[in-house]
Amino acid sequence: MKKTLQCIILSSVFCLAQAGEATAEKLDLLTAWKKASSYDARLRVARADHEMQQEEIAKARAALRPAVQVQSSLGRNMTSGNAFPDTRYYNTASNSITLKQQLFDPGSEASYYKAHAVALQSGEQFKNETLDLIVRTTEVYFNLLFAQEGVRLSQAKVAAAAERLKQQETALHNGLGTVTAVDEARADFDVARAEQTTARNALDLQRYELERLTGIAAAEPAALSVEDFTPKGPNPKDIESWISLALEESPDIGAARQAMEIAQQELKKNRAAKYPTLNLVAGKSYSLSETNYTIDRTYDTYSVALQAKVPLYTGGYVSAAIRQASTGRIKAEEELTWYQRQVIADIRKYFNGTLNALSEIQAYEQALNSRRTSLASAEKALKNGLGSIVDVLDAQEQLLVSHLDLSRARYHYIINLLMLKDTAGSLTAFDLAEVNEWLVTEAKS
């Protein structure tokens, strides 16, 4: 009987996992991230936006460079009147080239520096999305693994509940049980089946989430290796070092700094609208004219001029724009402060979350060992006639729950550690590769 129970319960967790490893090609975390890097629509949007914003520099630089314009015209004219016995026709032609160069225009200069800030801000935002993809891939990947374990646990619960129901029905048939006990066992069995359906739906959802992120359908993720998993905690060990790093490298803070620079240059640009501008204008023109009194007369004209513009009155528009830009700068400063405080709070959250996960791992490992001992004791008691089958079933189920709790703690450790590095702006593909080393990527025979 004991052998039968072990096959029913434990094989539904471990035998299924080994069978899957033997037949399905494993998708490791690093491969999933590489696939997501080229497939994820959110990152592709961020990449396109980053490339688009880089052109702002070229657009703003163009206003500081000389502008050259060529113009040409060719006409056919007709003249008639009392002074002429008939209608006369003649041709006109003109060509000109004009060069215009800004000599003094603080507004264009401010626009140029603003464009630089826009491009840098876009770079910080793209970096943020790049780091975020690593975290999102890891979360989806381990959520799928956890959902698989949830299904295995639900299968074990159904098997255990079915065995309990069978035992109660047998006891009732032999006159040793009660109808109430059978009804309770049947209710437990129905609940276990409902939980199994929920677990399977959760698994299907997580499979779709991984497919939506990577474009890979029906992917089989590689499981976390218990032997290779060696968590060491955050490095550096003190939280203040992480806070200092985040305040310097966080892409959120970097983007907020550039937003403040954008607001500052916008204010300068609007203030410059009150100042005069000075341009150098040079040109050459050629014209050919035939009239009633001239034939093939040509003109070559060269010109060089300084063109000054002085704003006098704009109806209050410039003053309103200055006030608006000044308030925008204050807003950007406050947003920077908000992001700094938020990043500090997130660093504390993920740093402590990593340490808490380490403590949970140690506690659940001890609990798992205790559950194994408890199961062995229940099996021994059953063998010696001092225990019941229900005691063994309960011990086996608690062992599976401890397995699930330990897996959850390990996943929490990985996610919190990556989120800590993401918030600090130090997350790289090497960190993902280190996590990938903890996975069982080779199929077992």
TORKOL-4160 file (C-alpha; in steps of 0.2 Angstrom, whole numbers, padded with zeros to 4 digits, m for minus):
445
<pt num="1" X="0000" Y="0000" Z="0000"/>
<pt num="2" X="0014" Y="0012" Z="0004"/>
<pt num="3" X="0022" Y="0009" Z="m0012"/>
<pt num="4" X="0006" Y="0013" Z="m0021"/>
<pt num="5" X="0004" Y="0029" Z="m0012"/>
<pt num="6" X="0021" Y="0035" Z="m0016"/>
<pt num="7" X="0018" Y="0031" Z="m0034"/>
<pt num="8" X="0002" Y="0041" Z="m0034"/>
<pt num="9" X="0008" Y="0056" Z="m0025"/>
<pt num="10" X="0027" Y="0059" Z="m0027"/>
<pt num="11" X="0028" Y="0052" Z="m0045"/>
<pt num="12" X="0015" Y="0066" Z="m0050"/>
<pt num="13" X="0028" Y="0079" Z="m0045"/>
<pt num="14" X="0045" Y="0071" Z="m0049"/>
<pt num="15" X="0041" Y="0058" Z="m0063"/>
<pt num="16" X="0031" Y="0071" Z="m0073"/>
<pt num="17" X="0045" Y="0084" Z="m0072"/>
<pt num="18" X="0058" Y="0071" Z="m0077"/>
<pt num="19" X="0047" Y="0065" Z="m0092"/>
<pt num="20" X="0045" Y="0083" Z="m0098"/>
<pt num="21" X="0064" Y="0085" Z="m0097"/>
<pt num="22" X="0067" Y="0070" Z="m0107"/>
<pt num="23" X="0055" Y="0074" Z="m0121"/>
<pt num="24" X="0054" Y="0093" Z="m0123"/>
<pt num="25" X="0068" Y="0105" Z="m0129"/>
<pt num="26" X="0072" Y="0117" Z="m0114"/>
<pt num="27" X="0071" Y="0135" Z="m0116"/>
<pt num="28" X="0084" Y="0143" Z="m0105"/>
<pt num="29" X="0082" Y="0161" Z="m0098"/>
<pt num="30" X="0096" Y="0169" Z="m0108"/>
<pt num="31" X="0088" Y="0162" Z="m0124"/>
<pt num="32" X="0071" Y="0168" Z="m0119"/>
<pt num="33" X="0078" Y="0186" Z="m0116"/>
<pt num="34" X="0087" Y="0186" Z="m0133"/>
<pt num="35" X="0071" Y="0181" Z="m0142"/>
<pt num="36" X="0062" Y="0195" Z="m0132"/>
<pt num="37" X="0075" Y="0208" Z="m0137"/>
<pt num="38" X="0070" Y="0206" Z="m0155"/>
<pt num="39" X="0052" Y="0202" Z="m0153"/>
<pt num="40" X="0045" Y="0212" Z="m0139"/>
<pt num="41" X="0034" Y="0226" Z="m0146"/>
<pt num="42" X="0037" Y="0237" Z="m0131"/>
<pt num="43" X="0056" Y="0237" Z="m0133"/>
<pt num="44" X="0054" Y="0240" Z="m0151"/>
<pt num="45" X="0044" Y="0255" Z="m0149"/>
<pt num="46" X="0057" Y="0262" Z="m0136"/>
<pt num="47" X="0071" Y="0258" Z="m0149"/>
<pt num="48" X="0061" Y="0267" Z="m0163"/>
<pt num="49" X="0058" Y="0282" Z="m0152"/>
<pt num="50" X="0076" Y="0283" Z="m0147"/>
<pt num="51" X="0082" Y="0283" Z="m0165"/>
<pt num="52" X="0069" Y="0296" Z="m0169"/>
<pt num="53" X="0074" Y="0308" Z="m0155"/>
<pt num="54" X="0092" Y="0307" Z="m0160"/>
<pt num="55" X="0087" Y="0317" Z="m0176"/>
<pt num="56" X="0082" Y="0332" Z="m0165"/>
<pt num="57" X="0101" Y="0337" Z="m0164"/>
<pt num="58" X="0103" Y="0337" Z="m0183"/>
<pt num="59" X="0087" Y="0348" Z="m0184"/>
<pt num="60" X="0092" Y="0360" Z="m0171"/>
<pt num="61" X="0110" Y="0361" Z="m0178"/>
<pt num="62" X="0103" Y="0365" Z="m0195"/>
<pt num="63" X="0097" Y="0382" Z="m0189"/>
<pt num="64" X="0115" Y="0387" Z="m0184"/>
<pt num="65" X="0122" Y="0383" Z="m0201"/>
<pt num="66" X="0121" Y="0393" Z="m0216"/>
<pt num="67" X="0106" Y="0392" Z="m0227"/>
<pt num="68" X="0108" Y="0393" Z="m0246"/>
<pt num="69" X="0094" Y="0396" Z="m0258"/>
<pt num="70" X="0094" Y="0396" Z="m0277"/>
<pt num="71" X="0080" Y="0404" Z="m0286"/>
<pt num="72" X="0077" Y="0405" Z="m0305"/>
<pt num="73" X="0063" Y="0411" Z="m0316"/>
<pt num="74" X="0059" Y="0412" Z="m0335"/>
<pt num="75" X="0045" Y="0423" Z="m0342"/>
<pt num="76" X="0037" Y="0427" Z="m0358"/>
<pt num="77" X="0029" Y="0445" Z="m0359"/>
<pt num="78" X="0016" Y="0453" Z="m0370"/>
<pt num="79" X="0014" Y="0472" Z="m0373"/>
<pt num="80" X="0001" Y="0481" Z="m0383"/>
<pt num="81" X="m0005" Y="0499" Z="m0383"/>
<pt num="82" X="m0009" Y="0514" Z="m0393"/>
<pt num="83" X="0010" Y="0518" Z="m0395"/>
<pt num="84" X="0012" Y="0502" Z="m0405"/>
<pt num="85" X="0004" Y="0497" Z="m0421"/>
<pt num="86" X="0004" Y="0478" Z="m0415"/>
<pt num="87" X="0007" Y="0467" Z="m0400"/>
<pt num="88" X="0025" Y="0464" Z="m0395"/>
<pt num="89" X="0032" Y="0450" Z="m0386"/>
<pt num="90" X="0048" Y="0449" Z="m0376"/>
<pt num="91" X="0057" Y="0437" Z="m0364"/>
<pt num="92" X="0063" Y="0439" Z="m0346"/>
<pt num="93" X="0074" Y="0428" Z="m0336"/>
<pt num="94" X="0082" Y="0429" Z="m0319"/>
<pt num="95" X="0093" Y="0418" Z="m0307"/>
<pt num="96" X="0099" Y="0421" Z="m0290"/>
<pt num="97" X="0108" Y="0413" Z="m0275"/>
<pt num="98" X="0106" Y="0419" Z="m0257"/>
<pt num="99" X="0116" Y="0414" Z="m0242"/>
<pt num="100" X="0110" Y="0418" Z="m0224"/>
<pt num="101" X="0120" Y="0415" Z="m0209"/>
<pt num="102" X="0115" Y="0418" Z="m0191"/>
<pt num="103" X="0127" Y="0429" Z="m0181"/>
<pt num="104" X="0117" Y="0432" Z="m0165"/>
<pt num="105" X="0101" Y="0422" Z="m0161"/>
<pt num="106" X="0101" Y="0415" Z="m0143"/>
<pt num="107" X="0084" Y="0407" Z="m0146"/>
<pt num="108" X="0092" Y="0395" Z="m0159"/>
<pt num="109" X="0107" Y="0391" Z="m0148"/>
<pt num="110" X="0095" Y="0387" Z="m0134"/>
<pt num="111" X="0085" Y="0375" Z="m0146"/>
<pt num="112" X="0101" Y="0366" Z="m0150"/>
<pt num="113" X="0106" Y="0363" Z="m0132"/>
<pt num="114" X="0088" Y="0358" Z="m0129"/>
<pt num="115" X="0089" Y="0345" Z="m0143"/>
<pt num="116" X="0104" Y="0338" Z="m0135"/>
<pt num="117" X="0095" Y="0335" Z="m0119"/>
<pt num="118" X="0080" Y="0327" Z="m0128"/>
<pt num="119" X="0092" Y="0315" Z="m0136"/>
<pt num="120" X="0100" Y="0311" Z="m0120"/>
<pt num="121" X="0084" Y="0309" Z="m0111"/>
<pt num="122" X="0078" Y="0297" Z="m0125"/>
<pt num="123" X="0094" Y="0287" Z="m0122"/>
<pt num="124" X="0090" Y="0285" Z="m0103"/>
<pt num="125" X="0072" Y="0280" Z="m0107"/>
<pt num="126" X="0078" Y="0267" Z="m0119"/>
<pt num="127" X="0091" Y="0261" Z="m0106"/>
<pt num="128" X="0077" Y="0259" Z="m0094"/>
<pt num="129" X="0066" Y="0249" Z="m0106"/>
<pt num="130" X="0081" Y="0238" Z="m0110"/>
<pt num="131" X="0084" Y="0234" Z="m0092"/>
<pt num="132" X="0066" Y="0232" Z="m0089"/>
<pt num="133" X="0065" Y="0219" Z="m0102"/>
<pt num="134" X="0078" Y="0208" Z="m0092"/>
<pt num="135" X="0067" Y="0209" Z="m0077"/>
<pt num="136" X="0050" Y="0206" Z="m0087"/>
<pt num="137" X="0058" Y="0191" Z="m0095"/>
<pt num="138" X="0064" Y="0184" Z="m0079"/>
<pt num="139" X="0047" Y="0187" Z="m0070"/>
<pt num="140" X="0037" Y="0178" Z="m0084"/>
<pt num="141" X="0050" Y="0164" Z="m0085"/>
<pt num="142" X="0049" Y="0160" Z="m0067"/>
<pt num="143" X="0030" Y="0163" Z="m0066"/>
<pt num="144" X="0029" Y="0149" Z="m0078"/>
<pt num="145" X="0040" Y="0138" Z="m0068"/>
<pt num="146" X="0030" Y="0141" Z="m0053"/>
<pt num="147" X="0014" Y="0138" Z="m0062"/>
<pt num="148" X="0020" Y="0121" Z="m0067"/>
<pt num="149" X="0024" Y="0117" Z="m0049"/>
<pt num="150" X="0007" Y="0123" Z="m0044"/>
<pt num="151" X="m0001" Y="0111" Z="m0057"/>
<pt num="152" X="0010" Y="0096" Z="m0050"/>
<pt num="153" X="0005" Y="0100" Z="m0032"/>
<pt num="154" X="m0013" Y="0101" Z="m0038"/>
<pt num="155" X="m0012" Y="0084" Z="m0046"/>
<pt num="156" X="m0004" Y="0077" Z="m0030"/>
<pt num="157" X="m0019" Y="0085" Z="m0020"/>
<pt num="158" X="m0032" Y="0077" Z="m0031"/>
<pt num="159" X="m0023" Y="0060" Z="m0030"/>
<pt num="160" X="m0022" Y="0062" Z="m0011"/>
<pt num="161" X="m0040" Y="0067" Z="m0010"/>
<pt num="162" X="m0046" Y="0053" Z="m0021"/>
<pt num="163" X="m0037" Y="0041" Z="m0010"/>
<pt num="164" X="m0044" Y="0048" Z="0006"/>
<pt num="165" X="m0062" Y="0047" Z="m0002"/>
<pt num="166" X="m0058" Y="0029" Z="m0007"/>
<pt num="167" X="m0053" Y="0025" Z="0011"/>
<pt num="168" X="m0068" Y="0033" Z="0018"/>
<pt num="169" X="m0080" Y="0024" Z="0006"/>
<pt num="170" X="m0071" Y="0007" Z="0010"/>
<pt num="171" X="m0073" Y="0011" Z="0029"/>
<pt num="172" X="m0091" Y="0015" Z="0027"/>
<pt num="173" X="m0094" Y="m0001" Z="0017"/>
<pt num="174" X="m0085" Y="m0011" Z="0031"/>
<pt num="175" X="m0096" Y="m0003" Z="0044"/>
<pt num="176" X="m0081" Y="0007" Z="0051"/>
<pt num="177" X="m0085" Y="0024" Z="0044"/>
<pt num="178" X="m0098" Y="0037" Z="0043"/>
<pt num="179" X="m0108" Y="0045" Z="0029"/>
<pt num="180" X="m0102" Y="0062" Z="0035"/>
<pt num="181" X="m0084" Y="0057" Z="0034"/>
<pt num="182" X="m0088" Y="0051" Z="0016"/>
<pt num="183" X="m0096" Y="0068" Z="0012"/>
<pt num="184" X="m0082" Y="0078" Z="0019"/>
<pt num="185" X="m0069" Y="0067" Z="0009"/>
<pt num="186" X="m0080" Y="0070" Z="m0007"/>
<pt num="187" X="m0080" Y="0089" Z="m0004"/>
<pt num="188" X="m0061" Y="0089" Z="m0002"/>
<pt num="189" X="m0060" Y="0079" Z="m0018"/>
<pt num="190" X="m0071" Y="0092" Z="m0027"/>
<pt num="191" X="m0061" Y="0106" Z="m0020"/>
<pt num="192" X="m0045" Y="0098" Z="m0025"/>
<pt num="193" X="m0051" Y="0096" Z="m0043"/>
<pt num="194" X="m0057" Y="0114" Z="m0044"/>
<pt num="195" X="m0040" Y="0120" Z="m0038"/>
<pt num="196" X="m0032" Y="0109" Z="m0051"/>
<pt num="197" X="m0042" Y="0118" Z="m0065"/>
<pt num="198" X="m0037" Y="0134" Z="m0058"/>
<pt num="199" X="m0019" Y="0129" Z="m0058"/>
<pt num="200" X="m0020" Y="0123" Z="m0076"/>
<pt num="201" X="m0028" Y="0139" Z="m0081"/>
<pt num="202" X="m0014" Y="0149" Z="m0073"/>
<pt num="203" X="m0001" Y="0138" Z="m0082"/>
<pt num="204" X="m0010" Y="0142" Z="m0099"/>
<pt num="205" X="m0010" Y="0160" Z="m0095"/>
<pt num="206" X="0009" Y="0160" Z="m0090"/>
<pt num="207" X="0013" Y="0150" Z="m0106"/>
<pt num="208" X="0004" Y="0164" Z="m0116"/>
<pt num="209" X="0013" Y="0178" Z="m0107"/>
<pt num="210" X="0030" Y="0170" Z="m0112"/>
<pt num="211" X="0024" Y="0168" Z="m0130"/>
<pt num="212" X="0018" Y="0186" Z="m0130"/>
<pt num="213" X="0035" Y="0191" Z="m0124"/>
<pt num="214" X="0047" Y="0180" Z="m0134"/>
<pt num="215" X="0036" Y="0174" Z="m0149"/>
<pt num="216" X="0040" Y="0156" Z="m0144"/>
<pt num="217" X="0024" Y="0145" Z="m0143"/>
<pt num="218" X="0023" Y="0130" Z="m0131"/>
<pt num="219" X="0040" Y="0134" Z="m0124"/>
<pt num="220" X="0046" Y="0122" Z="m0110"/>
<pt num="221" X="0057" Y="0132" Z="m0097"/>
<pt num="222" X="0072" Y="0124" Z="m0089"/>
<pt num="223" X="0070" Y="0121" Z="m0071"/>
<pt num="224" X="0080" Y="0129" Z="m0057"/>
<pt num="225" X="0094" Y="0117" Z="m0052"/>
<pt num="226" X="0094" Y="0114" Z="m0033"/>
<pt num="227" X="0112" Y="0109" Z="m0033"/>
<pt num="228" X="0118" Y="0124" Z="m0044"/>
<pt num="229" X="0108" Y="0137" Z="m0035"/>
<pt num="230" X="0120" Y="0146" Z="m0023"/>
<pt num="231" X="0113" Y="0163" Z="m0018"/>
<pt num="232" X="0125" Y="0175" Z="m0010"/>
<pt num="233" X="0115" Y="0190" Z="m0007"/>
<pt num="234" X="0117" Y="0208" Z="m0014"/>
<pt num="235" X="0135" Y="0214" Z="m0018"/>
<pt num="236" X="0139" Y="0227" Z="m0011"/>
<pt num="237" X="0133" Y="0221" Z="0006"/>
<pt num="238" X="0128" Y="0239" Z="0013"/>
<pt num="239" X="0112" Y="0248" Z="0007"/>
<pt num="240" X="0120" Y="0265" Z="0006"/>
<pt num="241" X="0132" Y="0260" Z="m0008"/>
<pt num="242" X="0117" Y="0254" Z="m0018"/>
<pt num="243" X="0108" Y="0271" Z="m0015"/>
<pt num="244" X="0123" Y="0280" Z="m0020"/>
<pt num="245" X="0125" Y="0270" Z="m0036"/>
<pt num="246" X="0106" Y="0272" Z="m0040"/>
<pt num="247" X="0107" Y="0291" Z="m0038"/>
<pt num="248" X="0121" Y="0291" Z="m0051"/>
<pt num="249" X="0116" Y="0278" Z="m0063"/>
<pt num="250" X="0097" Y="0275" Z="m0062"/>
<pt num="251" X="0090" Y="0278" Z="m0079"/>
<pt num="252" X="0074" Y="0286" Z="m0071"/>
<pt num="253" X="0084" Y="0299" Z="m0062"/>
<pt num="254" X="0095" Y="0301" Z="m0078"/>
<pt num="255" X="0079" Y="0305" Z="m0088"/>
<pt num="256" X="0073" Y="0317" Z="m0075"/>
<pt num="257" X="0089" Y="0326" Z="m0075"/>
<pt num="258" X="0088" Y="0328" Z="m0094"/>
<pt num="259" X="0070" Y="0334" Z="m0092"/>
<pt num="260" X="0076" Y="0347" Z="m0081"/>
<pt num="261" X="0089" Y="0353" Z="m0093"/>
<pt num="262" X="0075" Y="0353" Z="m0107"/>
<pt num="263" X="0065" Y="0364" Z="m0096"/>
<pt num="264" X="0080" Y="0376" Z="m0093"/>
<pt num="265" X="0084" Y="0377" Z="m0111"/>
<pt num="266" X="0065" Y="0380" Z="m0115"/>
<pt num="267" X="0065" Y="0395" Z="m0103"/>
<pt num="268" X="0081" Y="0402" Z="m0111"/>
<pt num="269" X="0073" Y="0400" Z="m0128"/>
<pt num="270" X="0057" Y="0410" Z="m0123"/>
<pt num="271" X="0068" Y="0423" Z="m0114"/>
<pt num="272" X="0078" Y="0425" Z="m0130"/>
<pt num="273" X="0062" Y="0430" Z="m0140"/>
<pt num="274" X="0064" Y="0447" Z="m0132"/>
<pt num="275" X="0082" Y="0450" Z="m0139"/>
<pt num="276" X="0086" Y="0456" Z="m0156"/>
<pt num="277" X="0093" Y="0444" Z="m0169"/>
<pt num="278" X="0107" Y="0448" Z="m0182"/>
<pt num="279" X="0109" Y="0438" Z="m0198"/>
<pt num="280" X="0122" Y="0440" Z="m0212"/>
<pt num="281" X="0114" Y="0440" Z="m0229"/>
<pt num="282" X="0124" Y="0438" Z="m0245"/>
<pt num="283" X="0118" Y="0435" Z="m0263"/>
<pt num="284" X="0121" Y="0436" Z="m0282"/>
<pt num="285" X="0108" Y="0439" Z="m0295"/>
<pt num="286" X="0108" Y="0438" Z="m0314"/>
<pt num="287" X="0093" Y="0445" Z="m0324"/>
<pt num="288" X="0090" Y="0446" Z="m0343"/>
<pt num="289" X="0076" Y="0458" Z="m0349"/>
<pt num="290" X="0069" Y="0462" Z="m0366"/>
<pt num="291" X="0057" Y="0477" Z="m0367"/>
<pt num="292" X="0051" Y="0489" Z="m0380"/>
<pt num="293" X="0066" Y="0499" Z="m0378"/>
<pt num="294" X="0080" Y="0487" Z="m0374"/>
<pt num="295" X="0086" Y="0471" Z="m0381"/>
<pt num="296" X="0096" Y="0457" Z="m0372"/>
<pt num="297" X="0100" Y="0469" Z="m0358"/>
<pt num="298" X="0108" Y="0459" Z="m0343"/>
<pt num="299" X="0111" Y="0464" Z="m0325"/>
<pt num="300" X="0123" Y="0456" Z="m0313"/>
<pt num="301" X="0120" Y="0461" Z="m0295"/>
<pt num="302" X="0130" Y="0457" Z="m0279"/>
<pt num="303" X="0124" Y="0461" Z="m0262"/>
<pt num="304" X="0130" Y="0459" Z="m0244"/>
<pt num="305" X="0119" Y="0465" Z="m0229"/>
<pt num="306" X="0117" Y="0463" Z="m0211"/>
<pt num="307" X="0099" Y="0460" Z="m0206"/>
<pt num="308" X="0093" Y="0464" Z="m0189"/>
<pt num="309" X="0077" Y="0461" Z="m0181"/>
<pt num="310" X="0071" Y="0469" Z="m0165"/>
<pt num="311" X="0055" Y="0463" Z="m0157"/>
<pt num="312" X="0044" Y="0477" Z="m0150"/>
<pt num="313" X="0027" Y="0470" Z="m0146"/>
<pt num="314" X="0019" Y="0453" Z="m0147"/>
<pt num="315" X="0003" Y="0455" Z="m0138"/>
<pt num="316" X="0010" Y="0448" Z="m0122"/>
<pt num="317" X="0014" Y="0431" Z="m0130"/>
<pt num="318" X="0032" Y="0431" Z="m0125"/>
<pt num="319" X="0029" Y="0436" Z="m0107"/>
<pt num="320" X="0016" Y="0422" Z="m0105"/>
<pt num="321" X="0028" Y="0409" Z="m0113"/>
<pt num="322" X="0042" Y="0414" Z="m0101"/>
<pt num="323" X="0030" Y="0412" Z="m0086"/>
<pt num="324" X="0025" Y="0395" Z="m0093"/>
<pt num="325" X="0043" Y="0389" Z="m0096"/>
<pt num="326" X="0048" Y="0395" Z="m0078"/>
<pt num="327" X="0034" Y="0385" Z="m0071"/>
<pt num="328" X="0039" Y="0370" Z="m0082"/>
<pt num="329" X="0057" Y="0371" Z="m0075"/>
<pt num="330" X="0050" Y="0371" Z="m0057"/>
<pt num="331" X="0039" Y="0356" Z="m0062"/>
<pt num="332" X="0055" Y="0347" Z="m0069"/>
<pt num="333" X="0065" Y="0350" Z="m0053"/>
<pt num="334" X="0051" Y="0343" Z="m0042"/>
<pt num="335" X="0049" Y="0328" Z="m0053"/>
<pt num="336" X="0068" Y="0325" Z="m0051"/>
<pt num="337" X="0066" Y="0326" Z="m0032"/>
<pt num="338" X="0051" Y="0314" Z="m0033"/>
<pt num="339" X="0061" Y="0301" Z="m0044"/>
<pt num="340" X="0076" Y="0302" Z="m0032"/>
<pt num="341" X="0065" Y="0298" Z="m0017"/>
<pt num="342" X="0056" Y="0284" Z="m0026"/>
<pt num="343" X="0072" Y="0276" Z="m0032"/>
<pt num="344" X="0079" Y="0277" Z="m0014"/>
<pt num="345" X="0063" Y="0269" Z="m0008"/>
<pt num="346" X="0064" Y="0255" Z="m0022"/>
<pt num="347" X="0082" Y="0252" Z="m0017"/>
<pt num="348" X="0077" Y="0249" Z="0001"/>
<pt num="349" X="0062" Y="0238" Z="m0004"/>
<pt num="350" X="0072" Y="0226" Z="m0016"/>
<pt num="351" X="0088" Y="0226" Z="m0005"/>
<pt num="352" X="0077" Y="0220" Z="0010"/>
<pt num="353" X="0067" Y="0209" Z="m0001"/>
<pt num="354" X="0083" Y="0200" Z="m0007"/>
<pt num="355" X="0089" Y="0198" Z="0011"/>
<pt num="356" X="0071" Y="0192" Z="0017"/>
<pt num="357" X="0071" Y="0180" Z="0002"/>
<pt num="358" X="0088" Y="0173" Z="0008"/>
<pt num="359" X="0081" Y="0170" Z="0026"/>
<pt num="360" X="0065" Y="0162" Z="0019"/>
<pt num="361" X="0076" Y="0150" Z="0008"/>
<pt num="362" X="0085" Y="0145" Z="0023"/>
<pt num="363" X="0069" Y="0143" Z="0034"/>
<pt num="364" X="0060" Y="0133" Z="0020"/>
<pt num="365" X="0075" Y="0122" Z="0017"/>
<pt num="366" X="0074" Y="0117" Z="0036"/>
<pt num="367" X="0056" Y="0115" Z="0034"/>
<pt num="368" X="0058" Y="0104" Z="0019"/>
<pt num="369" X="0070" Y="0093" Z="0029"/>
<pt num="370" X="0058" Y="0092" Z="0043"/>
<pt num="371" X="0044" Y="0087" Z="0031"/>
<pt num="372" X="0054" Y="0073" Z="0024"/>
<pt num="373" X="0058" Y="0067" Z="0042"/>
<pt num="374" X="0039" Y="0068" Z="0046"/>
<pt num="375" X="0035" Y="0058" Z="0030"/>
<pt num="376" X="0047" Y="0045" Z="0035"/>
<pt num="377" X="0040" Y="0044" Z="0052"/>
<pt num="378" X="0022" Y="0042" Z="0046"/>
<pt num="379" X="0027" Y="0029" Z="0034"/>
<pt num="380" X="0036" Y="0019" Z="0047"/>
<pt num="381" X="0021" Y="0021" Z="0059"/>
<pt num="382" X="0010" Y="0014" Z="0045"/>
<pt num="383" X="0022" Y="0000" Z="0042"/>
<pt num="384" X="0022" Y="m0005" Z="0061"/>
<pt num="385" X="0003" Y="m0003" Z="0062"/>
<pt num="386" X="0004" Y="0012" Z="0073"/>
<pt num="387" X="m0002" Y="0025" Z="0060"/>
<pt num="388" X="m0014" Y="0027" Z="0046"/>
<pt num="389" X="m0014" Y="0030" Z="0028"/>
<pt num="390" X="m0021" Y="0047" Z="0030"/>
<pt num="391" X="m0006" Y="0052" Z="0041"/>
<pt num="392" X="0005" Y="0047" Z="0026"/>
<pt num="393" X="m0005" Y="0056" Z="0014"/>
<pt num="394" X="m0005" Y="0072" Z="0024"/>
<pt num="395" X="0014" Y="0071" Z="0027"/>
<pt num="396" X="0016" Y="0069" Z="0008"/>
<pt num="397" X="0005" Y="0084" Z="0004"/>
<pt num="398" X="0014" Y="0094" Z="0017"/>
<pt num="399" X="0031" Y="0089" Z="0009"/>
<pt num="400" X="0025" Y="0095" Z="m0008"/>
<pt num="401" X="0019" Y="0112" Z="m0001"/>
<pt num="402" X="0036" Y="0114" Z="0007"/>
<pt num="403" X="0043" Y="0111" Z="m0010"/>
<pt num="404" X="0032" Y="0125" Z="m0017"/>
<pt num="405" X="0036" Y="0137" Z="m0003"/>
<pt num="406" X="0055" Y="0134" Z="m0006"/>
<pt num="407" X="0053" Y="0137" Z="m0025"/>
<pt num="408" X="0043" Y="0153" Z="m0022"/>
<pt num="409" X="0057" Y="0159" Z="m0010"/>
<pt num="410" X="0070" Y="0156" Z="m0023"/>
<pt num="411" X="0061" Y="0164" Z="m0036"/>
<pt num="412" X="0058" Y="0179" Z="m0025"/>
<pt num="413" X="0077" Y="0180" Z="m0022"/>
<pt num="414" X="0081" Y="0180" Z="m0040"/>
<pt num="415" X="0068" Y="0193" Z="m0045"/>
<pt num="416" X="0072" Y="0205" Z="m0030"/>
<pt num="417" X="0090" Y="0204" Z="m0034"/>
<pt num="418" X="0088" Y="0208" Z="m0052"/>
<pt num="419" X="0075" Y="0222" Z="m0048"/>
<pt num="420" X="0088" Y="0229" Z="m0036"/>
<pt num="421" X="0101" Y="0230" Z="m0050"/>
<pt num="422" X="0088" Y="0237" Z="m0062"/>
<pt num="423" X="0084" Y="0251" Z="m0050"/>
<pt num="424" X="0102" Y="0255" Z="m0047"/>
<pt num="425" X="0105" Y="0255" Z="m0066"/>
<pt num="426" X="0118" Y="0242" Z="m0065"/>
<pt num="427" X="0109" Y="0227" Z="m0072"/>
<pt num="428" X="0117" Y="0219" Z="m0087"/>
<pt num="429" X="0116" Y="0203" Z="m0098"/>
<pt num="430" X="0130" Y="0196" Z="m0087"/>
<pt num="431" X="0118" Y="0196" Z="m0072"/>
<pt num="432" X="0105" Y="0186" Z="m0082"/>
<pt num="433" X="0119" Y="0174" Z="m0088"/>
<pt num="434" X="0123" Y="0171" Z="m0070"/>
<pt num="435" X="0105" Y="0166" Z="m0066"/>
<pt num="436" X="0104" Y="0156" Z="m0081"/>
<pt num="437" X="0119" Y="0145" Z="m0074"/>
<pt num="438" X="0107" Y="0140" Z="m0060"/>
<pt num="439" X="0095" Y="0132" Z="m0073"/>
<pt num="440" X="0095" Y="0113" Z="m0079"/>
<pt num="441" X="0097" Y="0116" Z="m0097"/>
<pt num="442" X="0102" Y="0099" Z="m0103"/>
<pt num="443" X="0089" Y="0085" Z="m0105"/>
<pt num="444" X="0089" Y="0071" Z="m0094"/>
<pt num="445" X="0089" Y="0053" Z="m0101"/>
